[in-house]
C-alpha cells in the first residue's frame, strides 16, 4: 500500500519528492539512471562517463528533509 501511495503522490503533481522511498520502486535502478540523465543534460556531460555517488546523511526522519537536493536526489529506505 505504501508503494502505491508513493506512486499516486508523485503522479498527481509530477514533482520529485524531497526524499524518495527507494525500496518502494519496482525498478530502483531506472530512477537512479534518470537522475544521471537529468544531470548529464543539465551540465552537458556524457552519460557514459557518469557514475553514481552516495553520500550518507545523519537524517533519521524523512520529514526533516523539506526540499529536494540541489544535485541528485535524497532517498530513504535502504536496507541490507
N, C-alpha and C positions, 0 to 999 in steps of 0.2 A: 504494500500500500504506500509506503514511503517513496518507493521508486516512482510510482505513478504520480504521486503528489508533486515530486520534484519536476517531472516532465511537464505536467499541467501548468505549474507555476512559470516555468521557462517559456512554454509555448504561448501563454497568454500575452506576455509583454515583449518577448524576444529580446530581452536584456539579460546579459550574463549575470548570474547571481554573484554576490560578494564572495561567497565560498561555495564551491560545488561539492556535493557528496559523490566522490569518485567511484565508490563501491556500488552506488546505485545505478550506474550506467550499464547498458547492455554491452557496449564495446568501449571501455575507457580509453584505449589507445587511440581511437579515432578522434576523441575530444582533444587529447594531447597533441595529436598531429595537426588538428585545426588551429590550435594555439600557435604552433610553429609556423603554419601557413600565414596567419594574420601578421605575425611578427616579421616574417620574410617579406611580405608585400609592403608593409608599412616602412621598413627600413631598407628596402631594395637589396635584399640579400638572397643568396642562392639557398633554396630549401634543402638541397642535398648536403650542404655544408653545415646545417644546423644540428644541434643536439639538445636534448632536454637537460636542464639543470634544476636541481631540487634544493631549496633552502628550507630547513626545518625551523618553524617558529615555536614560540613558547605560549601560544594561544590555546587555552583548554576548552573554551566555549566558542562555537562558531558565531554566536550572536555578537561577540566582541568585534568582529570584522564587519564594519559598516559600509565599506566601499570596495569595489573591485580593485585588484592590483593594477598599478600603472603599466607594468610589463608582465605578461604572462597571466597567471590566474592563481587564486587561492583554492586549495582543495582540502577536504577533510574526509575522514573515514578510511584511511589506510589501515591495513592490518596484516599481520604475518601469519 
